[in-house]
Amino acid sequence: MRACLWGVAVLLSFTSLISAADTPSPDQLKKSYEDALVQLKSAQDRKNELAKETENLKAKVEELSKQLTAAQAQAQDLKRELAANGDKTFYLRSYHAAWQTFLRQHPEILDRWQQFIDNDIRGNPEPMPTLIDPAWPLKRNAEG
């Protein structure tokens, strides 16, 4: 038991000697303090930069979110328009098919229809009146 106490006492004395040798000088402590201040300032600056970047990214996300909402609304409008055009196309195709069936069942109307289509639809139109004389500046100079 005495040997064990003796070993513990020796171990404690070495520990106190080692810890006494590790005690830093005031210059080392001052240098460590200044280094810690520089690192702290650098960390604070980086934190501020990251906060600014975060704010910029939040603004960008908000802008992109608004653009996405507008694009989704436009896509919905286009889908509705496409569906409406599909309905109109179906109506016109079915109307045309019914008209073709009607004309096949009534050949006399088919002949009249063909004559109507072959002739000028406007009948015998009169020539358009001339609103502007194309030779106006030259014609006036020649007269004067």
Phi and psi restraints in degrees (value plus and minus 20) as a CYANA .aco file:
   2 ARG   PHI     -83.5   -43.5
   2 ARG   PSI     -55.4   -15.4
   3 ALA   PHI     -85.8   -45.8
   3 ALA   PSI     -57.6   -17.6
   4 CYS   PHI     -87.3   -47.3
   4 CYS   PSI     -62.7   -22.7
   5 LEU   PHI     -86.0   -46.0
   5 LEU   PSI     -58.7   -18.7
   6 TRP   PHI     -82.3   -42.3
   6 TRP   PSI     -62.5   -22.5
   7 GLY   PHI     -84.4   -44.4
   7 GLY   PSI     -58.3   -18.3
   8 VAL   PHI     -88.6   -48.6
   8 VAL   PSI     -59.9   -19.9
   9 ALA   PHI     -84.8   -44.8
   9 ALA   PSI     -62.2   -22.2
  10 VAL   PHI     -84.0   -44.0
  10 VAL   PSI     -63.0   -23.0
  11 LEU   PHI     -82.6   -42.6
  11 LEU   PSI     -61.0   -21.0
  12 LEU   PHI     -86.8   -46.8
  12 LEU   PSI     -57.1   -17.1
  13 SER   PHI     -87.7   -47.7
  13 SER   PSI     -59.1   -19.1
  14 PHE   PHI     -86.3   -46.3
  14 PHE   PSI     -57.2   -17.2
  15 THR   PHI     -84.7   -44.7
  15 THR   PSI     -61.3   -21.3
  16 SER   PHI     -88.9   -48.9
  16 SER   PSI     -54.6   -14.6
  17 LEU   PHI     -87.2   -47.2
  17 LEU   PSI     -62.8   -22.8
  18 ILE   PHI     -85.6   -45.6
  18 ILE   PSI     -63.0   -23.0
  19 SER   PHI     -88.1   -48.1
  19 SER   PSI     -52.4   -12.4
  20 ALA   PHI     -87.5   -47.5
  20 ALA   PSI     -56.9   -16.9
  21 ALA   PHI     -91.9   -51.9
  21 ALA   PSI     -46.0    -6.0
  22 ASP   PHI    -104.4   -64.4
  22 ASP   PSI     -27.8    12.2
  23 THR   PHI     -86.5   -46.5
  23 THR   PSI     101.2   141.2
  24 PRO   PHI     -95.8   -55.8
  24 PRO   PSI     135.4   175.4
  25 SER   PHI     -98.8   -58.8
  25 SER   PSI     143.5   183.5
  26 PRO   PHI     -79.7   -39.7
  26 PRO   PSI     -55.0   -15.0
  27 ASP   PHI     -85.6   -45.6
  27 ASP   PSI     -60.7   -20.7
  28 GLN   PHI     -85.4   -45.4
  28 GLN   PSI     -61.8   -21.8
  29 LEU   PHI     -82.7   -42.7
  29 LEU   PSI     -61.7   -21.7
  30 LYS   PHI     -84.0   -44.0
  30 LYS   PSI     -62.4   -22.4
  31 LYS   PHI     -85.1   -45.1
  31 LYS   PSI     -61.9   -21.9
  32 SER   PHI     -83.2   -43.2
  32 SER   PSI     -60.2   -20.2
  33 TYR   PHI     -83.5   -43.5
  33 TYR   PSI     -65.7   -25.7
  34 GLU   PHI     -84.5   -44.5
  34 GLU   PSI     -61.0   -21.0
  35 ASP   PHI     -81.9   -41.9
  35 ASP   PSI     -60.8   -20.8
  36 ALA   PHI     -85.3   -45.3
  36 ALA   PSI     -58.4   -18.4
  37 LEU   PHI     -84.1   -44.1
  37 LEU   PSI     -62.6   -22.6
  38 VAL   PHI     -83.0   -43.0
  38 VAL   PSI     -64.8   -24.8
  39 GLN   PHI     -84.6   -44.6
  39 GLN   PSI     -59.7   -19.7
  40 LEU   PHI     -84.8   -44.8
  40 LEU   PSI     -63.2   -23.2
  41 LYS   PHI     -83.9   -43.9
  41 LYS   PSI     -61.9   -21.9
  42 SER   PHI     -82.7   -42.7
  42 SER   PSI     -61.8   -21.8
  43 ALA   PHI     -85.8   -45.8
  43 ALA   PSI     -59.3   -19.3
  44 GLN   PHI     -86.2   -46.2
  44 GLN   PSI     -62.1   -22.1
  45 ASP   PHI     -81.7   -41.7
  45 ASP   PSI     -63.3   -23.3
  46 ARG   PHI     -84.7   -44.7
  46 ARG   PSI     -58.2   -18.2
  47 LYS   PHI     -82.3   -42.3
  47 LYS   PSI     -62.8   -22.8
  48 ASN   PHI     -84.6   -44.6
  48 ASN   PSI     -61.1   -21.1
  49 GLU   PHI     -80.7   -40.7
  49 GLU   PSI     -64.6   -24.6
  50 LEU   PHI     -84.7   -44.7
  50 LEU   PSI     -56.4   -16.4
  51 ALA   PHI     -85.0   -45.0
  51 ALA   PSI     -61.6   -21.6
  52 LYS   PHI     -85.0   -45.0
  52 LYS   PSI     -64.1   -24.1
  53 GLU   PHI     -81.1   -41.1
  53 GLU   PSI     -59.6   -19.6
  54 THR   PHI     -82.1   -42.1
  54 THR   PSI     -63.9   -23.9
  55 GLU   PHI     -83.0   -43.0
  55 GLU   PSI     -62.7   -22.7
  56 ASN   PHI     -82.3   -42.3
  56 ASN   PSI     -62.3   -22.3
  57 LEU   PHI     -87.8   -47.8
  57 LEU   PSI     -56.3   -16.3
  58 LYS   PHI     -83.2   -43.2
  58 LYS   PSI     -62.5   -22.5
  59 ALA   PHI     -83.7   -43.7
  59 ALA   PSI     -61.0   -21.0
  60 LYS   PHI     -85.9   -45.9
  60 LYS   PSI     -61.6   -21.6
  61 VAL   PHI     -82.4   -42.4
  61 VAL   PSI     -61.2   -21.2
  62 GLU   PHI     -83.9   -43.9
  62 GLU   PSI     -62.7   -22.7
  63 GLU   PHI     -83.9   -43.9
  63 GLU   PSI     -64.2   -24.2
  64 LEU   PHI     -85.2   -45.2
  64 LEU   PSI     -54.5   -14.5
  65 SER   PHI     -84.8   -44.8
  65 SER   PSI     -61.6   -21.6
  66 LYS   PHI     -83.9   -43.9
  66 LYS   PSI     -62.0   -22.0
  67 GLN   PHI     -83.3   -43.3
  67 GLN   PSI     -60.4   -20.4
  68 LEU   PHI     -83.6   -43.6
  68 LEU   PSI     -62.3   -22.3
  69 THR   PHI     -82.0   -42.0
  69 THR   PSI     -63.0   -23.0
  70 ALA   PHI     -84.8   -44.8
  70 ALA   PSI     -61.5   -21.5
  71 ALA   PHI     -85.9   -45.9
  71 ALA   PSI     -58.3   -18.3
  72 GLN   PHI     -86.9   -46.9
  72 GLN   PSI     -58.9   -18.9
  73 ALA   PHI     -84.8   -44.8
  73 ALA   PSI     -61.2   -21.2
  74 GLN   PHI     -85.1   -45.1
  74 GLN   PSI     -59.2   -19.2
  75 ALA   PHI     -83.3   -43.3
  75 ALA   PSI     -60.4   -20.4
  76 GLN   PHI     -84.4   -44.4
  76 GLN   PSI     -61.1   -21.1
  77 ASP   PHI     -81.5   -41.5
  77 ASP   PSI     -62.9   -22.9
  78 LEU   PHI     -85.4   -45.4
  78 LEU   PSI     -56.7   -16.7
  79 LYS   PHI     -85.0   -45.0
  79 LYS   PSI     -62.4   -22.4
  80 ARG   PHI     -83.6   -43.6
  80 ARG   PSI     -62.6   -22.6
  81 GLU   PHI     -83.7   -43.7
  81 GLU   PSI     -60.7   -20.7
  82 LEU   PHI     -83.0   -43.0
  82 LEU   PSI     -62.8   -22.8
  83 ALA   PHI     -83.8   -43.8
  83 ALA   PSI     -61.5   -21.5
  84 ALA   PHI     -84.6   -44.6
  84 ALA   PSI     -61.0   -21.0
  85 ASN   PHI     -85.5   -45.5
  85 ASN   PSI     -55.6   -15.6
  86 GLY   PHI     -83.1   -43.1
  86 GLY   PSI     -61.7   -21.7
  87 ASP   PHI     -84.7   -44.7
  87 ASP   PSI     -62.6   -22.6
  88 LYS   PHI     -84.6   -44.6
  88 LYS   PSI     -62.2   -22.2
  89 THR   PHI     -82.5   -42.5
  89 THR   PSI     -63.8   -23.8
  90 PHE   PHI     -80.8   -40.8
  90 PHE   PSI     -64.0   -24.0
  91 TYR   PHI     -81.2   -41.2
  91 TYR   PSI     -67.6   -27.6
  92 LEU   PHI     -84.8   -44.8
  92 LEU   PSI     -59.2   -19.2
  93 ARG   PHI     -85.8   -45.8
  93 ARG   PSI     -62.9   -22.9
  94 SER   PHI     -88.3   -48.3
  94 SER   PSI     -57.9   -17.9
  95 TYR   PHI     -82.9   -42.9
  95 TYR   PSI     -63.6   -23.6
  96 HIS   PHI     -83.9   -43.9
  96 HIS   PSI     -62.6   -22.6
  97 ALA   PHI     -83.3   -43.3
  97 ALA   PSI     -60.9   -20.9
  98 ALA   PHI     -84.7   -44.7
  98 ALA   PSI     -60.3   -20.3
  99 TRP   PHI     -82.9   -42.9
  99 TRP   PSI     -63.3   -23.3
 100 GLN   PHI     -83.1   -43.1
 100 GLN   PSI     -60.9   -20.9
 101 THR   PHI     -84.7   -44.7
 101 THR   PSI     -62.5   -22.5
 102 PHE   PHI     -81.1   -41.1
 102 PHE   PSI     -64.4   -24.4
 103 LEU   PHI     -85.1   -45.1
 103 LEU   PSI     -56.2   -16.2
 104 ARG   PHI     -86.9   -46.9
 104 ARG   PSI     -52.1   -12.1
 105 GLN   PHI     -99.5   -59.5
 105 GLN   PSI     -39.7     0.3
 106 HIS   PHI    -147.9  -107.9
 106 HIS   PSI      64.4   104.4
 107 PRO   PHI     -83.6   -43.6
 107 PRO   PSI     -50.4   -10.4
 108 GLU   PHI     -85.7   -45.7
 108 GLU   PSI     -55.6   -15.6
 109 ILE   PHI     -93.0   -53.0
 109 ILE   PSI     -53.8   -13.8
 110 LEU   PHI     -80.8   -40.8
 110 LEU   PSI     -62.5   -22.5
 111 ASP   PHI     -82.8   -42.8
 111 ASP   PSI     -64.7   -24.7
 112 ARG   PHI     -84.5   -44.5
 112 ARG   PSI     -58.2   -18.2
 113 TRP   PHI     -83.8   -43.8
 113 TRP   PSI     -63.4   -23.4
 114 GLN   PHI     -82.3   -42.3
 114 GLN   PSI     -61.3   -21.3
 115 GLN   PHI     -83.0   -43.0
 115 GLN   PSI     -61.1   -21.1
 116 PHE   PHI     -82.6   -42.6
 116 PHE   PSI     -65.1   -25.1
 117 ILE   PHI     -88.8   -48.8
 117 ILE   PSI     -58.8   -18.8
 118 ASP   PHI     -89.0   -49.0
 118 ASP   PSI     -55.0   -15.0
 119 ASN   PHI     -96.1   -56.1
 119 ASN   PSI     142.0   182.0
 120 ASP   PHI     -83.9   -43.9
 120 ASP   PSI     108.0   148.0
 121 ILE   PHI     -81.9   -41.9
 121 ILE   PSI     -52.6   -12.6
 122 ARG   PHI    -100.5   -60.5
 122 ARG   PSI     -20.4    19.6
 123 GLY   PHI      60.4   100.4
 123 GLY   PSI    -152.4  -112.4
 124 ASN   PHI    -126.9   -86.9
 124 ASN   PSI      68.0   108.0
 125 PRO   PHI     -94.6   -54.6
 125 PRO   PSI     128.7   168.7
 126 GLU   PHI     -99.9   -59.9
 126 GLU   PSI     131.8   171.8
 127 PRO   PHI     -84.1   -44.1
 127 PRO   PSI     128.7   168.7
 128 MET   PHI     -87.0   -47.0
 128 MET   PSI     117.2   157.2
 129 PRO   PHI     -88.4   -48.4
 129 PRO   PSI     127.7   167.7
 130 THR   PHI    -103.4   -63.4
 130 THR   PSI      95.5   135.5
 131 LEU   PHI    -107.9   -67.9
 131 LEU   PSI     -54.0   -14.0
 132 ILE   PHI    -145.8  -105.8
 132 ILE   PSI     110.5   150.5
 133 ASP   PHI     -98.1   -58.1
 133 ASP   PSI      96.5   136.5
 134 PRO   PHI     -84.8   -44.8
 134 PRO   PSI     -43.4    -3.4
 135 ALA   PHI    -119.9   -79.9
 135 ALA   PSI       1.4    41.4
 136 TRP   PHI     -73.7   -33.7
 136 TRP   PSI     -75.5   -35.5
 137 PRO   PHI     -87.8   -47.8
 137 PRO   PSI     -56.1   -16.1
 138 LEU   PHI     -92.6   -52.6
 138 LEU   PSI     -59.7   -19.7
 139 LYS   PHI     -84.0   -44.0
 139 LYS   PSI     -60.4   -20.4
 140 ARG   PHI     -87.6   -47.6
 140 ARG   PSI     -60.2   -20.2
 141 ASN   PHI     -87.1   -47.1
 141 ASN   PSI     -55.2   -15.2
 142 ALA   PHI     -89.8   -49.8
 142 ALA   PSI     -53.8   -13.8
 143 GLU   PHI     -94.4   -54.4
 143 GLU   PSI     -54.6   -14.6
